């Protein structure tokens, strides 16, 4: 559901409208809620990027941090194999 921002050409009032589809917004003439004028135009809206990770929300950042911490808690396969080989060598030397 797109949200489009509009500006009134008579009073410079900016307002937005939520549309069910982008096609529904095409060709619609809106009435300004400020002055009730009908000379309104769709404006170019500013984009806000959340967070330092390229637009992730705080919840997404938290989930990404938790996933990273979970991955770091795993012991790499090569390290496990080395530990198992060392344990096997100690067993063989103890016999």
C-alpha positions in Angstrom: 0.0 0.0 0.0 1.8 3.1 -1.2 1.8 6.4 0.7 2.1 9.5 -1.5 2.8 13.0 -0.3 1.0 15.9 -1.8 1.4 19.7 -1.7 -1.3 22.3 -2.2 -0.4 24.9 -4.9 -2.6 27.5 -3.2 -1.5 27.4 0.4 1.7 25.2 0.3 0.2 22.7 2.8 1.8 19.3 2.6 -0.2 16.1 3.3 -0.1 12.5 2.6 -2.5 9.8 1.5 -2.4 6.0 1.8 -3.7 4.3 -1.3 -4.7 0.6 -1.7 -2.6 0.3 -4.9 -0.3 2.5 -6.9 -2.8 2.4 -9.8 -5.5 3.8 -7.6 -3.5 6.9 -7.0 -3.0 7.7 -10.7 -4.9 10.6 -12.0 -6.7 11.4 -8.7 -7.3 15.1 -7.8 -7.3 15.5 -4.1 -8.7 18.3 -2.0 -6.3 20.1 0.4 -7.2 19.5 4.0 -5.7 23.0 4.9 -7.6 25.3 2.5 -9.9 22.9 0.7 -8.3 23.9 -2.6 -8.3 21.5 -5.5 -5.0 22.5 -7.0 -2.8 19.8 -5.5 0.2 18.0 -6.9 2.0 14.9 -5.8 5.4 15.8 -4.3 8.7 14.0 -4.2 9.1 12.6 -0.7 12.3 12.4 1.3 13.6 8.9 2.1 14.8 8.0 5.6 17.4 5.3 6.1 17.2 3.8 9.6 20.4 2.7 11.4 24.0 2.4 10.3 23.5 -1.0 8.6 21.9 0.4 5.5 18.3 0.8 6.5 17.7 -2.0 9.0 15.2 -1.3 11.7 16.3 -1.6 15.3 14.6 -5.0 15.5 16.4 -6.2 12.4 19.7 -4.9 13.8 19.1 -6.8 17.0 18.3 -10.0 15.1 21.4 -9.6 12.9 23.5 -9.1 16.0 22.1 -12.2 17.7 22.7 -14.3 14.6 26.3 -13.1 14.3 26.9 -13.9 18.0 25.3 -17.3 17.5 27.6 -18.1 14.5 30.6 -17.0 16.5 29.8 -19.4 19.3 30.2 -22.4 17.0 33.6 -24.1 16.9 34.9 -24.5 13.3 34.9 -28.0 11.8 38.7 -27.9 11.3 39.3 -27.0 14.9 37.0 -29.9 16.1 38.9 -32.3 13.8 42.2 -31.1 15.2 41.0 -31.6 18.8 39.7 -35.1 18.0 43.0 -36.0 16.3 45.0 -34.8 19.3 42.8 -36.7 21.7 43.2 -39.9 19.6 47.0 -39.4 19.6 47.0 -39.1 23.4 45.0 -42.3 23.7 47.4 -44.2 21.4 50.4 -42.9 23.3 48.9 -43.9 26.6 48.4 -47.6 25.6 
